[in-house]
């Protein structure tokens, strides 16, 4: 949530015409922070922050909010976030808004939260746009307005924000702030899938597999299940097992059916285990000892590479 360190300081200093020594002090602080020497970072950044440098102010806020090298102090964090936010620092505006929303270091004030989210959102900050969408969706500090919520979600989604894309999928499927439109929902599922979001890849694969929304295409289903499975999506592994067993979209391969079933059960034993264990027993009765040994080795190797 809070913790957006400013990193483009040298460019900022050049634009402001600051001295080389001032920029060097900021860089010393950044180098110290990166190596975990937070007290040095604080020592280098505090004089700059006190002289009005917006990036140093934001970075002090992050340090106090997180309690890195100092005692955690949300009041002090809010002070520095405010100073930076008032100078137009968009990350500081988002974080200050969140602090007002939660009542951290300041009295809880939903309307003040909206003010800061809006300032950052109008500067195209995607997180602020999502936050503003949420406050309109729930009526927190503003009059509830589902259409306005969707407008802000869309702006963030178009910048590639996965949470906003997921919110648009839900809105179009449920008819929240827009007319129900499964095709539009699926368009945003695809956008998220193309950004390597495993849940979206699984959802897109399921649409191709079932043929309920898209024309049935087991090749496409297998492709998207595989991409999700590579990221450890348990249900995608289970779905791939079915495709391998039936030879749909992939060459029929009982070994790979066993591999993916075993991985799915290991990744999600409570939800998938009870369904997969009978499946494994059934196909193991059709496998040779060599096939079973290969399947177990392959599943074990994959799980080991994933640290499971």
N, C-alpha and C positions, 0 to 999 in steps of 0.2 A: 504494500500500500504506500506508505511514506518511505522515501529513500531515493530520490532522483538526484544523484550528484551531478553538478555541472562540470563538463569536461572540455568545452571549446573555449577555454579561457584566453589562450594566447591570441586567438582571432578577435575576441571581444576587446582585449586590451589595445590591440593595434587600431581597431575602429575608433576607440575612445581617445586614442592618443596618449595613453598612459605611459609611464616610464618603463624602460626595460627591466629595471630593478623590481618594480611592482609586479610585473608579469612573472619574473623569476620567483618571487615569494609565493605566488599562487602555485606555480609548478612544483616548488619544493613541498608545499602542502599536499598536492596531488600525489606526488611520488611517495611521500610518507604514508599517506592513507592507503595506497595500493600495497605497500609492504606491511601494513598492519600497525604502523607507528602513529596511532591516533593522537597522542598528546602533541607530537610535533606538527601534525596536520592542523590541529586546533590552534597551536601557537602561531603558525604561519598565516592562517586564514582570519583569525579574530581581528587583527589590526585592519586588514583590508575590509572586512565586513563593517567594522565601526566607521570606516571612511566612506561607506556607501556602496561598496562593490556588490552587485546583485548576486553573482555566482558564489562568492564567499559567504554571503548571508544565507543563501539556500543550503550550502554545504554545512554550515554550522547547525542549521535547523535539523538536517539529516543526522548529524552526529548526536545531538541532544535527544532527538526522537528515538533513535535506536539505542542510545546508551553505549556507543562505541568509544571506549577510552575515557568516558566521563560517566557520572551517575545519570541514569535516564531521567530526563526532566522535560515533560511535555509542555509546561508553561514556557520554559526557555525556548523550546523548539517552536512553539506557536509565535513567540515574539519575532524570531528570525524569519520564519516563513512569511509573517505579515510584512516585514520590511522588504523582503524580496518580491512578494506578491504585489505590493503597492507600486513597485517599479516595473511590473509587467512580466515577471518571471513565471512562465506558464506552469512549470512543474510545482513551483511553490504555491501557485493559486489552487491547483488541484489538491495538494496535500493540506493546505489550510482549510479548504472547503470540507475535506474529509474529517479534519479535526473538529470543525464546528458541527458536522453531522453526528459525530460520535460523542461529542463533549469531552474531548481529550485536550487538556491544557487550557481550555476555554469553556465557558458555559455553553451547553448544547443549544444551538440556534439553527434550525433547518433553513430559515430564510437567508441567513448569512452564508450558509453552505451553498445555497443555490446561487447567490451573488458571485461567489468565487468560481464555482463550476462554470457559470455562464461566461465569465470573463475569459477563462481558458478555452472553453468550447468554441467561442467565437473566434479564437485564434487557431482553430482546427486541431486542438489537442484531442486525440481519440478517446483517451480515458475520461477526460472531462465530458466529452459528448455522451459517452455511455452513462456516466454518473448523472448527467442532466436528464437523460432518457429515463433512468430509474426513478428520479424524484418526480417526474411528470407521470410516470406509470403508477406510482404509489401515492401521489399527492402529498409529498413531504416538503413542506415549505412553499408549495405552489398549489394552485388548483389542479386537481387530477385531470389529465388530458392525454388520453391514449394515443391520439393521432400525433400530438407533439412529441410524445415519447418515441414513437416509431420514426419520426423525422430525424431525431438526434441519433437513434440507433443506426439509421441508414447512413448518415454522414460518417460515423465511426466505422461502420462495416465497409464502406467504400474505400477506407484507408487500410483495410485488412485486419481490423480488430476482430479476433475470433469470438469474443464474448458478445459483441454487437451482432455479428453474423448469426450466432446461435439464437439471440433474442429475436431477430427478424424471422428466423425459421419458425419459432414458436408463435410469433404474432400472426404470420400468414396461415399457419395451420389452425390456429384457434380463432382467427378473426378478431384480433385485439388491435384496435386502432386502424385496421385496414379490412377490406373484404377478404374472406377466406380464399386462398389461392395456392393450391398444392404445387403448381408448376413454379410459382415464384419462390415458395419455400424451398423447393428442390434446387433452384438456381443458387440460393445462398448456401445450401448444403454443399453443392459442388465447389463453390468458391472456397469454403473452409477446407474441403477435402484436398483441393489443389494447393493449399497452404500446409499440408501435412498434418492436419488435425485428425487424429485417429478415430474419434467418435463420428466425425463427419464422413470419413472414408468408409467406415462400417455402414453408416446409414445409406450412403450412395450405393454401396455394394448390395445392400438388402433390397433397395428399390429395383436394381437390375435383376437380382435373383428372383424376386417375387413376381415381377412384371405388373405390379399393381398400379404404379404411377408411370414408369418408363417401359418401353418395349422390353420384354424379357431378353436378357443377353448374359448368358453364363460366363462368357469370356470376360466381359467387363466386370461382372460380379467378382470373378476370381481375382482379377487385377486389383480391385479396390480392397477386397478382403485381405489379400496378401500384403498390401501396403499397411493396412491397419494392424495386421498380425505382427509385422516386423517391429512395430512399436509396442508390442505387448498387449494388444487388445484381445482379451480372452474370448469374447463371443465371436470375433473374427476367426480365431483359430478353430473354434467349434464348427463354424460355418464352412471353413475350408475342408475340414475333415469330411463333411457330408459331400462336398463336391468331388473330392478325391475318391470317395467310396463309390459314387455313382458315375464318375467320369464325365461330369458336367463342367465345361469350361476349362478343364485340365484333363490330362491323360489319366485314366483310371489307375489308381495306385494305392493298394491296401496298406502298404508301409507308411506312405505319407498321411493316409487317413488316421492311422494309429498315432503317428508323430503329433499331428495337430490336436487330436483328441486328448492325448496325454498332457500336452502343454496347457491346453484350455483348463483341464481339471486341476492342474498344479497352480495355475494363476488364480483361479477362482473356485476353490474347493467347495465352498458353502453353496454357491448358486448353481454352478455347473457340474460339480462332482456327482451329485445323485443322478443326474441324467446321463452323464458320460460313462460312468463306471459300468452300467449294463451294456452300453454300446461297445466298450472296450472288450468286455468278456465275450461278446458275440463275435467280433471280428478276430479276436485272438484264436478262436476255434477254427478259423479259416486260414490262419497263417502258419507257415513253416517255422521251426525253431530259428533258422537263420534270418528270416524276415522279422521275426519278433525281436531278435537280438539287435538287428540293424535299427529298427524303429526306436527301441529304447535308448540306443547309443545316440541317435540323432536328436531325440528329444532332450536327453541329458546334456548334450553339447550346447544346444540352443539356450537352455535354461542357465547353464553355467556362464555363457557369454553375457547373459542379462543379469547376472548376479543373483539368480533366484535359488 
